[in-house]
Protein backbone atom coordinates (compact mmCIF):
# COMPACT_ATOMS: atom_id res chain seq x y z
CA UNK A 1 0.00 0.00 0.00
CA UNK A 2 1.37 3.37 -1.02
CA UNK A 3 0.90 6.57 0.98
CA UNK A 4 -1.85 7.83 -1.38
CA UNK A 5 -3.77 4.56 -0.91
CA UNK A 6 -3.29 4.84 2.85
CA UNK A 7 -4.59 8.43 2.90
CA UNK A 8 -7.60 7.40 0.81
CA UNK A 9 -8.41 4.55 3.23
CA UNK A 10 -8.06 6.84 6.25
CA UNK A 11 -10.38 9.40 4.62
CA UNK A 12 -13.02 6.75 3.92
CA UNK A 13 -12.91 5.26 7.42
CA UNK A 14 -12.89 8.62 9.18
CA UNK A 15 -15.53 10.14 6.93
CA UNK A 16 -13.39 13.13 6.01
CA UNK A 17 -11.99 14.46 2.75
CA UNK A 18 -8.76 13.09 1.35
CA UNK A 19 -7.21 16.54 1.80
CA UNK A 20 -8.03 16.52 5.53
CA UNK A 21 -6.82 12.95 5.92
CA UNK A 22 -3.53 13.80 4.16
CA UNK A 23 -2.99 16.75 6.51
CA UNK A 24 -3.54 14.52 9.56
CA UNK A 25 -1.34 11.68 8.26
CA UNK A 26 1.43 14.12 7.32
CA UNK A 27 1.21 15.80 10.74
CA UNK A 28 1.43 12.43 12.52
CA UNK A 29 4.46 11.38 10.47
CA UNK A 30 6.12 14.76 11.07
CA UNK A 31 5.64 14.41 14.83
CA UNK A 32 7.11 10.88 14.80
CA UNK A 33 10.09 12.12 12.74
CA UNK A 34 10.73 15.14 15.00
CA UNK A 35 10.48 13.02 18.14
CA UNK A 36 12.98 10.50 16.76
CA UNK A 37 15.33 13.33 15.74
CA UNK A 38 15.27 14.46 19.38
CA UNK A 39 16.38 10.97 20.42
CA UNK A 40 13.08 10.03 22.02
CA UNK A 41 10.86 7.07 21.23
CA UNK A 42 7.21 7.04 20.18
CA UNK A 43 4.97 4.32 21.60
CA UNK A 44 1.57 3.77 20.03
CA UNK A 45 -0.18 1.38 22.38
CA UNK A 46 -1.58 -1.62 20.53
CA UNK A 47 0.54 -0.87 17.45
CA UNK A 48 4.23 -0.60 18.31
CA UNK A 49 7.21 1.55 19.17
CA UNK A 50 9.37 3.71 16.92
CA UNK A 51 12.87 4.32 18.27
CA UNK A 52 16.36 5.40 17.28
CA UNK A 53 18.87 2.56 17.29
CA UNK A 54 22.63 2.97 17.51
CA UNK A 55 24.82 1.00 15.11
CA UNK A 56 28.41 0.46 16.21
CA UNK A 57 31.36 1.16 13.96
CA UNK A 58 32.23 -2.01 12.11
CA UNK A 59 34.52 -3.39 9.47
CA UNK A 60 33.21 -4.15 6.01
CA UNK A 61 34.54 -5.17 2.60
CA UNK A 62 34.34 -3.16 -0.61
CA UNK A 63 32.81 -5.71 -3.03
CA UNK A 64 34.64 -4.23 -6.03
CA UNK A 65 38.15 -4.19 -4.60
CA UNK A 66 37.78 -6.69 -1.73
CA UNK A 67 39.57 -4.09 0.38
CA UNK A 68 38.59 -3.85 4.05
CA UNK A 69 36.90 -0.58 5.01
CA UNK A 70 35.58 0.89 8.22
CA UNK A 71 31.86 1.60 8.33
CA UNK A 72 31.16 4.51 10.67
CA UNK A 73 28.81 4.31 13.63
CA UNK A 74 25.36 5.65 12.82
CA UNK A 75 21.85 6.14 14.13
CA UNK A 76 18.97 4.43 12.37
CA UNK A 77 15.21 4.41 12.95
CA UNK A 78 13.69 1.18 14.17
CA UNK A 79 10.22 -0.21 14.79
CA UNK A 80 9.13 -2.90 17.23
CA UNK A 81 5.62 -4.25 16.73
CA UNK A 82 3.39 -4.67 19.77
CA UNK A 83 2.09 -8.10 20.74
CA UNK A 84 -1.41 -6.95 19.68
CA UNK A 85 -0.19 -6.13 16.16
CA UNK A 86 1.81 -9.36 15.96
CA UNK A 87 -1.24 -11.41 16.91
CA UNK A 88 -3.45 -9.55 14.42
CA UNK A 89 -1.01 -10.26 11.59
CA UNK A 90 -0.43 -13.84 12.67
CA UNK A 91 -4.16 -14.55 12.82
CA UNK A 92 -4.82 -13.37 9.26
URPE-V166746 format. One record per backbone hydrogen bond with DSSP energy under -1.0 kcal/mol. CO is the residue of the C=O (numbers start at 1). NH is the residue of the N-H. Records with the same first field share a line. If there is no record, write none. Layout:
CO->NH  NH
//
This chain:
2->6
3->7
4->8
5->9
6->10
7->11
8->12
9->13
10->14
11->15  16
17->21
18->22
19->23
20->24
21->25
22->26
23->27
24->28
25->29
26->30
27->31
28->32
29->33
30->34
31->35
32->36
33->37
34->38
35->40
36->39
42->50
44->47  48
47->82
48->44
49->80
50->42
51->78
53->76
55->74
58->71
60->69
62->66
67->62
69->60
71->58
74->55
76->53
78->51
80->49
82->86
83->87
84->88
85->89
86->90
87->91
//
